[in-house]
Amino acid sequence: MDQATLITALGGGTEVATWLTKATGEDVDREAVYKWRERGLIPWRWRPYLAMLAAEKKVSLPVGFLPASPSAANVVLPPPE
């Protein structure tokens, strides 16, 4: 699976953008997500969140989608609720 296919498997651009907005509290535009899919490249900043969504939906991640450790991508996740 590649990153474009991952977005589709997670429900498409609108669903991914809505989920990211709820999960992060930041307004994520669906057009941005569609551009990620078109380019086949999801920005590192959003990958940990999409990994959480993929786990919820039982969707496999592309090989190399996440770094070996979260600190390697300089990502800070919110504490679990």
PyMOL commands that place a pseudoatom at each C-alpha (Angstrom):
pseudoatom trace, name=CA, resn=MET, resi=1, chain=A, elem=C, hetatm=0, pos=[0.000, 0.000, 0.000]
pseudoatom trace, name=CA, resn=ASP, resi=2, chain=A, elem=C, hetatm=0, pos=[1.195, 3.511, -0.762]
pseudoatom trace, name=CA, resn=GLN, resi=3, chain=A, elem=C, hetatm=0, pos=[0.249, 6.760, 0.969]
pseudoatom trace, name=CA, resn=ALA, resi=4, chain=A, elem=C, hetatm=0, pos=[-2.387, 7.729, -1.615]
pseudoatom trace, name=CA, resn=THR, resi=5, chain=A, elem=C, hetatm=0, pos=[-4.074, 4.362, -1.153]
pseudoatom trace, name=CA, resn=LEU, resi=6, chain=A, elem=C, hetatm=0, pos=[-3.914, 4.797, 2.628]
pseudoatom trace, name=CA, resn=ILE, resi=7, chain=A, elem=C, hetatm=0, pos=[-5.984, 7.985, 2.447]
pseudoatom trace, name=CA, resn=THR, resi=8, chain=A, elem=C, hetatm=0, pos=[-8.572, 6.173, 0.362]
pseudoatom trace, name=CA, resn=ALA, resi=9, chain=A, elem=C, hetatm=0, pos=[-8.578, 3.207, 2.770]
pseudoatom trace, name=CA, resn=LEU, resi=10, chain=A, elem=C, hetatm=0, pos=[-9.142, 5.585, 5.702]
pseudoatom trace, name=CA, resn=GLY, resi=11, chain=A, elem=C, hetatm=0, pos=[-12.312, 6.917, 4.092]
pseudoatom trace, name=CA, resn=GLY, resi=12, chain=A, elem=C, hetatm=0, pos=[-11.090, 9.548, 1.663]
pseudoatom trace, name=CA, resn=GLY, resi=13, chain=A, elem=C, hetatm=0, pos=[-10.070, 13.173, 1.924]
pseudoatom trace, name=CA, resn=THR, resi=14, chain=A, elem=C, hetatm=0, pos=[-13.187, 14.538, 3.592]
pseudoatom trace, name=CA, resn=GLU, resi=15, chain=A, elem=C, hetatm=0, pos=[-13.335, 11.847, 6.260]
pseudoatom trace, name=CA, resn=VAL, resi=16, chain=A, elem=C, hetatm=0, pos=[-9.607, 12.077, 6.988]
pseudoatom trace, name=CA, resn=ALA, resi=17, chain=A, elem=C, hetatm=0, pos=[-9.741, 15.881, 7.228]
pseudoatom trace, name=CA, resn=THR, resi=18, chain=A, elem=C, hetatm=0, pos=[-12.750, 15.741, 9.560]
pseudoatom trace, name=CA, resn=TRP, resi=19, chain=A, elem=C, hetatm=0, pos=[-11.075, 13.144, 11.785]
pseudoatom trace, name=CA, resn=LEU, resi=20, chain=A, elem=C, hetatm=0, pos=[-7.805, 15.103, 11.928]
pseudoatom trace, name=CA, resn=THR, resi=21, chain=A, elem=C, hetatm=0, pos=[-9.672, 18.299, 12.828]
pseudoatom trace, name=CA, resn=LYS, resi=22, chain=A, elem=C, hetatm=0, pos=[-11.433, 16.541, 15.704]
pseudoatom trace, name=CA, resn=ALA, resi=23, chain=A, elem=C, hetatm=0, pos=[-8.290, 14.736, 16.869]
pseudoatom trace, name=CA, resn=THR, resi=24, chain=A, elem=C, hetatm=0, pos=[-5.999, 17.762, 16.810]
pseudoatom trace, name=CA, resn=GLY, resi=25, chain=A, elem=C, hetatm=0, pos=[-8.265, 20.761, 17.285]
pseudoatom trace, name=CA, resn=GLU, resi=26, chain=A, elem=C, hetatm=0, pos=[-6.697, 22.291, 14.177]
pseudoatom trace, name=CA, resn=ASP, resi=27, chain=A, elem=C, hetatm=0, pos=[-8.739, 23.048, 11.088]
pseudoatom trace, name=CA, resn=VAL, resi=28, chain=A, elem=C, hetatm=0, pos=[-7.535, 20.558, 8.472]
pseudoatom trace, name=CA, resn=ASP, resi=29, chain=A, elem=C, hetatm=0, pos=[-8.841, 21.392, 5.016]
pseudoatom trace, name=CA, resn=ARG, resi=30, chain=A, elem=C, hetatm=0, pos=[-10.094, 18.469, 2.962]
pseudoatom trace, name=CA, resn=GLU, resi=31, chain=A, elem=C, hetatm=0, pos=[-8.466, 19.980, -0.126]
pseudoatom trace, name=CA, resn=ALA, resi=32, chain=A, elem=C, hetatm=0, pos=[-5.100, 19.683, 1.623]
pseudoatom trace, name=CA, resn=VAL, resi=33, chain=A, elem=C, hetatm=0, pos=[-5.743, 15.989, 2.228]
pseudoatom trace, name=CA, resn=TYR, resi=34, chain=A, elem=C, hetatm=0, pos=[-6.738, 15.523, -1.426]
pseudoatom trace, name=CA, resn=LYS, resi=35, chain=A, elem=C, hetatm=0, pos=[-3.442, 17.170, -2.423]
pseudoatom trace, name=CA, resn=TRP, resi=36, chain=A, elem=C, hetatm=0, pos=[-1.551, 14.738, -0.170]
pseudoatom trace, name=CA, resn=ARG, resi=37, chain=A, elem=C, hetatm=0, pos=[-3.301, 11.879, -1.953]
pseudoatom trace, name=CA, resn=GLU, resi=38, chain=A, elem=C, hetatm=0, pos=[-2.623, 13.394, -5.380]
pseudoatom trace, name=CA, resn=ARG, resi=39, chain=A, elem=C, hetatm=0, pos=[1.081, 13.785, -4.549]
pseudoatom trace, name=CA, resn=GLY, resi=40, chain=A, elem=C, hetatm=0, pos=[1.233, 10.423, -2.797]
pseudoatom trace, name=CA, resn=LEU, resi=41, chain=A, elem=C, hetatm=0, pos=[2.964, 12.031, 0.160]
pseudoatom trace, name=CA, resn=ILE, resi=42, chain=A, elem=C, hetatm=0, pos=[1.484, 12.732, 3.602]
pseudoatom trace, name=CA, resn=PRO, resi=43, chain=A, elem=C, hetatm=0, pos=[3.398, 15.351, 5.627]
pseudoatom trace, name=CA, resn=TRP, resi=44, chain=A, elem=C, hetatm=0, pos=[5.290, 13.899, 8.599]
pseudoatom trace, name=CA, resn=ARG, resi=45, chain=A, elem=C, hetatm=0, pos=[3.393, 16.153, 10.981]
pseudoatom trace, name=CA, resn=TRP, resi=46, chain=A, elem=C, hetatm=0, pos=[0.124, 14.262, 10.332]
pseudoatom trace, name=CA, resn=ARG, resi=47, chain=A, elem=C, hetatm=0, pos=[1.424, 10.702, 10.072]
pseudoatom trace, name=CA, resn=PRO, resi=48, chain=A, elem=C, hetatm=0, pos=[1.193, 9.769, 13.775]
pseudoatom trace, name=CA, resn=TYR, resi=49, chain=A, elem=C, hetatm=0, pos=[-2.446, 10.873, 13.802]
pseudoatom trace, name=CA, resn=LEU, resi=50, chain=A, elem=C, hetatm=0, pos=[-3.207, 8.924, 10.648]
pseudoatom trace, name=CA, resn=ALA, resi=51, chain=A, elem=C, hetatm=0, pos=[-1.517, 5.919, 12.222]
pseudoatom trace, name=CA, resn=MET, resi=52, chain=A, elem=C, hetatm=0, pos=[-3.985, 6.217, 15.126]
pseudoatom trace, name=CA, resn=LEU, resi=53, chain=A, elem=C, hetatm=0, pos=[-6.905, 6.410, 12.676]
pseudoatom trace, name=CA, resn=ALA, resi=54, chain=A, elem=C, hetatm=0, pos=[-5.541, 3.421, 10.769]
pseudoatom trace, name=CA, resn=ALA, resi=55, chain=A, elem=C, hetatm=0, pos=[-5.338, 1.430, 14.008]
pseudoatom trace, name=CA, resn=GLU, resi=56, chain=A, elem=C, hetatm=0, pos=[-8.971, 2.319, 14.797]
pseudoatom trace, name=CA, resn=LYS, resi=57, chain=A, elem=C, hetatm=0, pos=[-10.048, 1.193, 11.333]
pseudoatom trace, name=CA, resn=LYS, resi=58, chain=A, elem=C, hetatm=0, pos=[-7.689, -1.799, 11.268]
pseudoatom trace, name=CA, resn=VAL, resi=59, chain=A, elem=C, hetatm=0, pos=[-5.955, -0.519, 8.143]
pseudoatom trace, name=CA, resn=SER, resi=60, chain=A, elem=C, hetatm=0, pos=[-2.320, -1.423, 7.512]
pseudoatom trace, name=CA, resn=LEU, resi=61, chain=A, elem=C, hetatm=0, pos=[0.237, 1.352, 7.126]
pseudoatom trace, name=CA, resn=PRO, resi=62, chain=A, elem=C, hetatm=0, pos=[2.644, 1.590, 4.190]
pseudoatom trace, name=CA, resn=VAL, resi=63, chain=A, elem=C, hetatm=0, pos=[6.162, 0.366, 4.892]
pseudoatom trace, name=CA, resn=GLY, resi=64, chain=A, elem=C, hetatm=0, pos=[8.272, 3.209, 6.301]
pseudoatom trace, name=CA, resn=PHE, resi=65, chain=A, elem=C, hetatm=0, pos=[5.217, 5.380, 6.999]
pseudoatom trace, name=CA, resn=LEU, resi=66, chain=A, elem=C, hetatm=0, pos=[6.378, 6.155, 10.545]
pseudoatom trace, name=CA, resn=PRO, resi=67, chain=A, elem=C, hetatm=0, pos=[9.915, 6.764, 11.775]
pseudoatom trace, name=CA, resn=ALA, resi=68, chain=A, elem=C, hetatm=0, pos=[11.570, 4.260, 14.091]
pseudoatom trace, name=CA, resn=SER, resi=69, chain=A, elem=C, hetatm=0, pos=[10.628, 6.489, 17.040]
pseudoatom trace, name=CA, resn=PRO, resi=70, chain=A, elem=C, hetatm=0, pos=[8.263, 9.487, 17.352]
pseudoatom trace, name=CA, resn=SER, resi=71, chain=A, elem=C, hetatm=0, pos=[11.134, 11.747, 18.386]
pseudoatom trace, name=CA, resn=ALA, resi=72, chain=A, elem=C, hetatm=0, pos=[12.872, 10.973, 15.097]
pseudoatom trace, name=CA, resn=ALA, resi=73, chain=A, elem=C, hetatm=0, pos=[10.166, 12.976, 13.305]
pseudoatom trace, name=CA, resn=ASN, resi=74, chain=A, elem=C, hetatm=0, pos=[10.044, 15.601, 16.058]
pseudoatom trace, name=CA, resn=VAL, resi=75, chain=A, elem=C, hetatm=0, pos=[6.398, 14.761, 16.748]
pseudoatom trace, name=CA, resn=VAL, resi=76, chain=A, elem=C, hetatm=0, pos=[4.600, 15.284, 20.038]
pseudoatom trace, name=CA, resn=LEU, resi=77, chain=A, elem=C, hetatm=0, pos=[1.295, 13.476, 20.440]
pseudoatom trace, name=CA, resn=PRO, resi=78, chain=A, elem=C, hetatm=0, pos=[-1.373, 14.640, 22.870]
pseudoatom trace, name=CA, resn=PRO, resi=79, chain=A, elem=C, hetatm=0, pos=[-1.912, 12.515, 25.976]
pseudoatom trace, name=CA, resn=PRO, resi=80, chain=A, elem=C, hetatm=0, pos=[-4.590, 9.836, 25.609]
pseudoatom trace, name=CA, resn=GLU, resi=81, chain=A, elem=C, hetatm=0, pos=[-8.031, 10.788, 26.838]
for i in range(1, 81): cmd.bond("trace and resi %d" % i, "trace and resi %d" % (i + 1))
show_as sticks, trace
zoom trace
